[in-house]
Amino acid sequence: MKSENNFGKWTPLDRGGLARRVAQDIPEGWYVNLGVGVPTQVADHVPQGREVVFHSENGILGLGPAPMADKIDRWLVNAGKQYVTLVRGGSFFHHADSFTMIRGRHLDLCVLGAFEVAQNGDLANWSTATPGAAPAVGGAMDLAVGAKRLWVVMDHTTKDGRPKLLRKCTYPLTAPACVSRVYTSLAVLDVVPEGFRVVEMVPGLSFNELQARTEAQLVQGDANGGK
């Protein structure tokens, strides 16, 4: 879908494009937990020949891509209750052992979705504080503080155009100052003391246009020439 504005034309990344972009940056040999939603698709896009070991907090190490419809094992699901495959050498273990791995900081990376991220790295991804909503934070708090790094993948704005990258989160926090990098439908950004440093933007999008869709302070980097 192309968006037209006074700055030109640009195409935001879709869910598959976001997952593919994240997968490109995961180094060889990392142990990685994938949250529910878009993050689970990352396992489908790891470049061929690169070994990344995926972890699921319900007790799996060595997750593979999503199975073909005729290859589904109904006993093999991830934490989001999606059917998954197991790579050669993969293993199953108790839920408590899985969280020992998380809390013991044995994961190189966790990739989560989010409702909001603040410019100091605060994460809000479990509740919008809507009356009657289930208080289901799940394992996100453990992952946010237990993994060595936390990357967030999400749309840049809400469906009605409100920014999701903020100076300060308005929703209940999952964990403070835990996010190091954010992948949105419009840009890749690192959390730095001055705000969000722009690493990359979708082609055709200007820095000013990105800032207009972002409440938090952006810092120009080398993205698209820093323009």
N, C-alpha and C positions, 0 to 999 in steps of 0.2 A: 504494500500500500504506500503510495507516494503522498507526501504532505507538501502543500504549496503555501508559501508565505512570502513576505517581502524580501527575505534573504535568499530565495531560490527554492530548489526542490531537493528533498532528501527522503530516504527510506529508512524507517526504524527497523531494527532487527526483530524478527518474530521469535517465538519460543525456541524453535529449533536452531535458529541462528545464534541466539544467546548461549544455548548449551554448547554449540560448536565453538564459539569464541572462547568460552571458559576452558574447554578441553584443550585448546591449543597451548595454553599457558601452564598447564600442570607438568612439572618436570618428571623425567624418568625416575621410577623407583619410589615415588611418594605414596604414602598410605593416606587415603582420602575418604572422608564421610560425605555422603550426599543427602541433603535434606529433601523433603517431599516437594512435589511440583516440578518446576523447570530443572532444579538441580539433578533430579534422577535421570534426566536425559543426557547428562554430561557423559555417562558411561558409554553411550552409543556413539560418541564422536571423538574418542581418543585416537590420535593419529596412528595409522598402522605401523606396527613394529615398536611402539613405545609401551613399556610396561608400567601401568599404574594399578595399585592394589586398592580396590574399593571396599569400604567397610559399611555395614548397616548395624545400627544400634540394637536391633532385635537379635543379633547374634550371628552375623555372617562376615567372613573375611574372604575376599576373592570374588566379588560380584562381577558378572559379565554383562554383556548387552541384553536388552529385552529379548525374550524368546520368540521364535516364530509361533504362529497360532497352533500348529500341529506338534510343537515341541514343549508345550507348557507342562511344568511339574507343579501341580496344585498345592504341594506342600512347601514349595520354595517361593517365599515372598519377602520383600524388603519391609522397612519400617512403615512405608506408606501403603502396605497391603497390595503392592503391585507385583505381578509375576516377574521373576528374574532368572538369570542363569548363573551357573557357578563355573569359574575358570578352573583349569587343571591345577590341582594343589590347593584349591579353596577349602574352607572349613566352616563348621558350625560350632557354636558354643553357647553357654548359658548367658541369659540377659545380664546377669550381674557381672560376669567376666567381661562382657562387651563394655559395660560402663567403667570397669576397672581400666580398660585400655584407654577410654576417653579421659577419665579423671587423672590417669597417670601420665598424660601428655605424650602418648605414643602415636597420635595421629599428626601427620604433617600439615593437614589442611582439612577444613570443613567448608562446604559450600551450602549456603542457606538462602532461602527467599526472605523477603522482608516487606513490611508495610511502610516502614520509615527507617532512615539512617541519618544520624546527626553528623555534623562536620567534624566532631571530635571522635567519631567511631562508635557512638552509642547505637545499639540495635533494638528495634521494636518489631518483633515478627510473630507474636503469639496471640495478641488481642487488640481489637479496635475499641475495646471498652463499651461495646454495644450492649444495652440492657438485654439480659437473657442469653447472651452468648456463653458457650461452655468455657470454663477456665481451664483450658487444656494446653499448658505450655510444653508438655512432653519432655523430650530430652534436649531441647534447644538450649536451655540454660547451661547444662553440662557441656555441650559441644562448644558453645560460645566462649567458655573460659578454659576448657580442657584442651582443645586443638591448638597446635602451635600457631596456626594462622586461620583467619576467618575471612572468606570472600562471600560477598552477597551478590545475588543475581535477581534482577527485578525490572519491571517497567519503570521508565524515568518519571512518569506522572501517573496519577490515578485516572480512572476512566473519564472523570469530569475535568481533567486537566490540572488538578492540584499537584504541586511538587511533592515528591517523596524523599528528596534529599534536602534536609532542613538544618537550620542553625541549632534547633533543639527539638527533640522528639516530642510529639503530643500524645502518643499512645504509651501504655505501660511498657517499661523497658524489659527486654529479655536479659541483657547484660550491658554494663557501661564500657565504653572505650575499648571495644573488642574487635571491631571491623578494621581490616587493613586495606581492602580493595573492594570496589563496587563495579559490577558489570550491569549496565542498564541497556534499554533498547536504543539509547542514543549515544552512549559513551562508556569508556573505561576510565575509572577515576581511582586514584590512590588517596588514602587519608593521610594528610600531613598537618603539621601544627597550624598552618595558615588557612586550612580548609580542605577542599577536594582538589587535588592536582589532576588536571586533564591529561590522560595518557593517550587517548585515542577518541575520535568522534566518527560518526557515520559520515560517509562522503557527502559533501554538499552542505553540511551543517556548520554554521559559524560559531565561534566562541561566544559572541554576544547572544545569539539565538539560544545556545545551550544555557547560558546564565539566566536568560529570561524565563526558562522553564525550571529553574533551580532556585530555591530560597537560600540555600547555603552559599557561602563564598566559594567561588571557583578560582583556581590558580592556573594560569596558562603554563602548559608544558610544551612538549614537542608535537602534540596531536595535530595532524594535518598542517604541519608547519607553524602551529601555535596561533593560528588566525581564527 
